[in-house]
């Protein structure tokens, strides 16, 4: 590509240069479109994480409200809730502060 082709090959050199440039433009266009799709996917995932985070915050608020209401109404004590929490935490076989794979039978027998 460049002056050498044009000097030695004339029109043919220019045509070869044009073909090279068209291929490079097509490659860059494809690369740009791929990058745009990736950026779009990242934006979609960021939005989904933000939405799920808001839902989680709302769920935590409802749970805390229900626990306080149950304790204030005398339905149960904080100790009762802590004991059941420890029991439910062990349902997946690991006492780690999360429930990763509960079964319906294990949840029904709390």
WOMO-V679680 format. One record per run of one state. SS is the DSSP state (@ for helix, = for strand, . for the rest). FROM is the first residue (numbers start at 1). LEN is the number of residues. If there is no record, write none. Layout:
# WOMO-V679680
SS | FROM | LEN
SS | FROM | LEN
This chain:
# WOMO-V679680
. | 1 | 2
@ | 3 | 7
. | 10 | 1
@ | 11 | 62
. | 73 | 5
@ | 78 | 15
. | 93 | 11
@ | 104 | 5
. | 109 | 2
